[in-house]
Amino acid sequence: MNNRYYVQRLTEQIFLVREHLSANGALRADDRIVRSFQILHDAALYASSLNHAQSTHQNVACAERGTHL
């Protein structure tokens, strides 16, 4: 799964950054809420930074094991 974190619009002015719980990346009602924002751009940047950090962590772990994603 490429993007573990995603933005969900809850209302016109509330945006949630959520974490996929399913391995296939399907949206689920029980996906964990990470943080809420009032501005979509801020929520998108935050989700993007979490996804980048997750990707970097996975790449480091694979390099340490000598495997590839």
DRENVEX-746822 format. One record per atom (N, C-alpha, C, O): x, y, z. Coordinates in steps of 0.2 Angstrom, whole numbers, padded with zeros to 4 digits, always signed. Layout:
XYZ
...
//
This chain:
+0004-0006+0000
+0000+0000+0000
+0004+0006+0000
+0009+0007+0004
+0003+0011-0005
+0008+0017-0005
+0006+0022+0000
+0010+0024+0003
+0000+0024+0001
-0002+0029+0005
-0006+0026+0011
-0012+0024+0010
-0003+0026+0017
-0006+0023+0023
-0011+0028+0026
-0015+0026+0029
-0009+0034+0025
-0013+0040+0028
-0017+0043+0022
-0014+0045+0017
-0023+0046+0024
-0027+0049+0019
-0031+0054+0022
-0032+0054+0029
-0034+0059+0018
-0038+0064+0021
-0046+0063+0019
-0047+0061+0014
-0050+0063+0024
-0057+0063+0024
-0060+0069+0026
-0059+0072+0031
-0065+0071+0021
-0069+0077+0023
-0075+0075+0027
-0079+0071+0025
-0075+0078+0033
-0080+0076+0038
-0086+0081+0037
-0092+0079+0037
-0084+0087+0037
-0089+0093+0036
-0086+0098+0031
-0080+0097+0028
-0089+0103+0029
-0087+0108+0025
-0080+0111+0028
-0076+0113+0024
-0079+0111+0034
-0074+0114+0037
-0069+0110+0042
-0065+0112+0045
-0071+0103+0042
-0067+0099+0046
-0064+0093+0042
-0068+0090+0038
-0058+0092+0042
-0055+0087+0038
-0051+0082+0043
-0047+0085+0047
-0051+0076+0042
-0048+0071+0046
-0042+0068+0042
-0043+0066+0036
-0037+0067+0045
-0031+0063+0043
-0032+0056+0046
-0033+0055+0052
-0033+0051+0042
-0035+0044+0045
-0029+0039+0042
-0026+0040+0037
-0029+0034+0046
-0024+0028+0044
-0028+0022+0042
-0032+0020+0045
-0026+0020+0036
-0029+0013+0033
-0027+0008+0038
-0021+0007+0040
-0032+0004+0040
-0031-0002+0044
-0031-0008+0040
-0028-0013+0042
-0034-0008+0034
-0034-0014+0029
-0028-0014+0025
-0025-0009+0023
-0026-0020+0024
-0020-0021+0020
-0020-0019+0013
-0015-0018+0010
-0026-0020+0010
-0027-0018+0003
-0029-0011+0002
-0030-0008-0004
-0029-0007+0007
-0030+0000+0007
-0037+0003+0006
-0038+0009+0005
-0042-0002+0007
-0049+0000+0007
-0051+0005+0012
-0049+0004+0018
-0055+0010+0011
-0057+0014+0016
-0062+0010+0021
-0067+0007+0018
-0061+0011+0027
-0066+0008+0032
-0068+0013+0037
-0064+0017+0039
-0074+0011+0040
-0077+0016+0045
-0072+0016+0051
-0072+0021+0055
-0069+0010+0053
-0065+0010+0059
-0057+0012+0058
-0053+0010+0062
-0056+0015+0052
-0049+0017+0051
-0047+0022+0056
-0052+0027+0058
-0042+0022+0059
-0040+0026+0065
-0039+0034+0063
-0036+0035+0057
-0042+0038+0067
-0042+0045+0066
-0035+0048+0069
-0034+0046+0075
-0031+0051+0065
-0024+0053+0067
-0024+0060+0070
-0022+0061+0075
-0028+0064+0066
-0028+0071+0068
-0033+0075+0064
-0035+0073+0058
-0036+0080+0066
-0041+0084+0063
-0038+0091+0061
-0034+0094+0064
-0041+0094+0055
-0039+0100+0053
-0045+0104+0051
-0050+0101+0049
-0044+0111+0051
-0050+0115+0048
-0048+0117+0041
-0052+0120+0038
-0042+0116+0039
-0040+0118+0032
-0038+0112+0028
-0033+0108+0030
-0041+0111+0022
-0039+0105+0018
-0032+0104+0016
-0029+0099+0017
-0029+0110+0014
-0022+0110+0012
-0017+0108+0018
-0013+0104+0017
-0019+0110+0024
-0015+0108+0030
-0015+0100+0031
-0010+0097+0033
-0021+0098+0031
-0023+0091+0032
-0019+0087+0026
-0016+0081+0028
-0019+0089+0020
-0016+0085+0015
-0008+0085+0016
-0005+0080+0014
-0005+0091+0018
+0002+0091+0019
+0004+0087+0025
+0009+0083+0024
+0000+0086+0030
+0001+0082+0036
+0001+0075+0034
+0005+0071+0035
-0004+0073+0030
-0005+0066+0028
+0001+0064+0023
+0004+0059+0023
+0003+0069+0019
+0009+0068+0014
+0015+0067+0018
+0019+0062+0016
+0016+0071+0023
+0022+0070+0027
+0022+0063+0031
+0028+0060+0032
+0017+0061+0033
+0016+0055+0037
+0018+0049+0032
+0021+0044+0033
+0015+0049+0026
+0016+0044+0021
+0023+0044+0019
+0026+0039+0018
+0026+0050+0018
+0034+0050+0016
+0038+0047+0022
+0042+0043+0021
+0036+0049+0028
+0040+0046+0034
+0039+0038+0034
+0044+0035+0035
+0033+0036+0033
+0032+0029+0033
+0036+0025+0027
+0039+0020+0028
+0036+0028+0021
+0039+0026+0016
+0047+0025+0017
+0050+0020+0016
+0050+0031+0020
+0057+0031+0022
+0058+0025+0027
+0063+0022+0026
+0054+0025+0032
+0055+0020+0037
+0055+0013+0034
+0059+0008+0035
+0050+0011+0029
+0050+0005+0026
+0056+0004+0022
+0059-0002+0021
+0059+0009+0018
+0065+0008+0014
+0071+0006+0018
+0075+0002+0016
+0071+0010+0024
+0077+0008+0028
+0077+0001+0031
+0082-0002+0031
+0071-0001+0033
+0070-0008+0036
+0072-0013+0031
+0075-0018+0032
+0069-0012+0024
+0071-0016+0019
+0078-0016+0017
+0081-0022+0016
+0082-0011+0018
+0089-0010+0016
+0093-0014+0022
+0098-0017+0020
+0090-0014+0028
+0094-0017+0033
+0093-0025+0033
+0097-0028+0035
+0087-0027+0030
+0086-0034+0029
+0089-0036+0022
+0090-0042+0021
+0091-0032+0018
+0093-0034+0011
+0088-0036+0006
+0089-0040+0002
+0082-0033+0008
+0076-0035+0003
+0074-0028+0000
+0076-0023+0002
+0069-0029-0005
+0066-0023-0008
+0059-0024-0008
+0056-0029-0006
+0056-0018-0008
+0048-0017-0008
+0045-0019-0014
+0039-0019-0015
//
